[in-house]
Structure formats: C-alpha cells, structure tokens
Amino acid sequence: MTQFTQIQRQTATASSGFAILHGSLAPEGCVVKLDGFSVEVFDGPARVFGSTDEALASVSRVRSCDIVIIRQDGEITAAGLEAFTDALEDAGIERVTVITDARTSGNENAAIIGHVAPGAQARGPIAYVNDDDIIHIDIAARRIDVFADIELRRASKAQKPGKITFGAGALEKYARMVTSVTNAGML
C-alpha cells in the first residue's frame, strides 16, 4: 500500500478565496477553495468513484489522507458533498481531499477541488486515474499532478472512460452536446 506523505509548510499566500491549479491532472485547470486546506503541498493515494452516491456508499474504502476522485457526476450539490464529508467525519477519517470534474457550489467547508478540465466525459486525465495512483497537490505553485502514465492508459483499448446515460430526452441531448467549460472562455 502506498504510504501517504505530507510536507507541512505554513501558508504564506492568501488562505481564503479561490485559485486555479494546472498540471497533469487538470491541463485546462481546476478550481480550489483555499480555506479548505491547512497545508500547501501534499501527496496522497487516489480513491476513485463514479458519483457522490457511490462514494457515500463506499466510505469504508477511504482512509485518512486519501484523495477522493469523484468523476462524471455532473453537478455535485453542496448537500451531497456535505453528506459525504459528514460520513467521513463520523467514521473518524481525517485530512481527505475531494477532487471532481463536477461543478461545485463553492459553499463547502472541506478540502474540495472542483471543475477539473477537461473532465472524464471529454477523455481528460481524470477519466484514467486508478485507485492508489499518487496525486500531488502544490497550492503555492498552483499545481495538481497525477503520478501515473495517463497517456498510456488513454491509448490502451482496455481502459476507456465510463459513459453517463440519461435515457432519451433533454438530459441525454445535453450530455452529448456539452463541452469543457474552458471552451466557453470561463477559465
């Protein structure tokens, strides 16, 4: 099992507000709410889930200092993330960071990194993260990286990102047409 490593440095930059991180996990960027983090630089093993509901049902898989990846969940509500972080707290699991390609409200009081672009549906790197891959986050340097050969996994026919299906109707049409928020000039 991968041992968690953590480098503790006091934050010399702003400790509130938001920042944009870039790196091998989020080439087009992601948004981090700074006041959810007590350290600037840390590494942790990934625990990967396909939705907030799946993560909530599998809290027992998460360990202290893990980095939880929730991908392809569309828009995560504050209530959904709060339920998940409350379940972690009730289980005594501490210092967990959540990374998602979903849109988040920004009202959460936990260590949340959202809006990872490109997302899993667009075959972004987050689609190819596996359990126990090491995620490196350096808030001061505005970096977020995954220590895995994502390009090899992307090229492999054996591992393809999952598809969200919404059945027929407006949601399915929207899911086929939607693209990364960075294509709209938002980041």
Phi, psi and omega in degrees: 000141181289131179275132178290135174239145181218131178252114183267123173224143177288140181292120178264348180259185180302138181255010175222165183096200183234158175217159176254128176251148175228158176161193184292338176275330182224074183301330180262002174108166174204165185248131178239134174271111191296326185287358175275355187243135179258348177231157183269325187232127177200157177237151175197157178283145181278144167236117191255133179225152180270352178194166176296320179298318178296318179297317180296321180287342185240034181303330181295341177283341186271138177242161176305140178076008175286160173245111184274126177256120174243114185238157176060037182255009177068254178238118180273128179280156176300323180295320179295315178292322179296319177299318180293311181294327175295319179297321177297315180297316179299328179275358180076021181266121187244164173055045177262134176253137178252128176241132182215152173269002179280161173278131180243162184282334184085001180269358183287148180254023180248178178280096185238133171238119185236180176060032180300127182231139355288152181280180182296321180297331180268017180061032176289167182305329181299335179291341187247008176286135178247161173307141177075358168298144180271128177255131179248125179238125177232095185294321181297320181272357180061044182239146171216118186227153174245132179267080178199159179273081183297321181296322177295316178296320180297320182286336181290134177284346183284335183236111178238148178295147178290163179246138172268131176242138181244010184076193179279157175120194187296319181296320179295317179297316178299315182299325179287330187265338186292149180225179180299142178299335180291336177289342180265004180075022183277331180255000000 
